[in-house]
Amino acid sequence: MVVVATLLDGRTIVRETACVVVNSGDVGLSMTFSEIDTLEWVLEVEVLTTSPPAQTGVFSHKVISQNLVAITLMDVSCGCTLCFEAIGIGM
């Protein structure tokens, strides 16, 4: 995890990356932001790479619990290793 910035009100913007092996179809992904205790918002989620190359749909169904976020990635075209990144804000 990388701390991107600390805001004047004490909240922190953090970036986390993860790689997981997934099947085709709709895929549930989760990520823990270890540098913060409470995640307030997920600002961005992006697929960085897939191996082998695969087409992916949109992220949906975001759930935040403490410093954990769970997200559904829709329409992965084939089984692959998927690396993704999330940027969040919290305390």
N, C-alpha and C positions, 0 to 999 in steps of 0.2 A: 504494500500500500504506500501511496505517496500523498503527503499533505501538500495540497496545491496552494492554499492560502488560509490565513486566519483573519476573520472579519473583526471589525471594531467591537461588535457586541459579544465576542468570545466564541462564536460558532466557527467551525472549521470546514473547509471544502476539501474533500479527499477523493482520490482516484484509486480504484482497485481493478486488477485484471485477474482472469482465471481462464483455464483451458479445461474442457471436459469432452468426453466421448459421448456422442449423442446418436440416436436413431433418426430416421426420417419422420416427418410429420410435425405435430406440435410438441415442443420440448419444454419441460420445466427446468429453469436454471435458478440457482441460488448463490448468494455471495455475502460474506461477512466482512464488514468494515471494521477491522481490528483497532484502528487508531481512535475511534470514537465510541462512546457508550450508547448514545441515542441518535439514530438516523432520522432526520426530519423529512427530507425530500431527496428524491433521486432526480438529478438534473439531466442526466443523459445516460443512455445505454447504447453501445455500438458493438457490432461484430467486427473484430479486427481481421481474423483469418479463419479459413477452414481448410482442412486437409483430409481427403482430396477436396478440390474446389466444389462448393455447393451453393445453391441459391437459397436465400433465407427471406422470410416475410418480415412482419412487423412484430415489435414487442407489445404485449398486452397483459392484463391481469396482474398488476404490480401489487405486492403485499409487503408492508414494512413491519417488522417486529424488533424492537430495540435497535441493534446494529446489524440486523440481517434483512436482506431484501430477497424476495422470491418473485420471479418474472417468468411469463410464458413467451417463448419465441415461436411464432406461428410459421408453418409451411417450410420446414427444412427439407430440401429436395432429396437428400440421401444421407446415409449414415456417415459420420465424419468426426474428426477432432475439431472442436469449435473453440476459438479463443475470443473472449469478449471483455469489454471494459465498461465500468460504470463509474459515474461521478456523482457524489452525493454531498449533502450538507447536514451537519449535525453538531452535537456537543460531546 
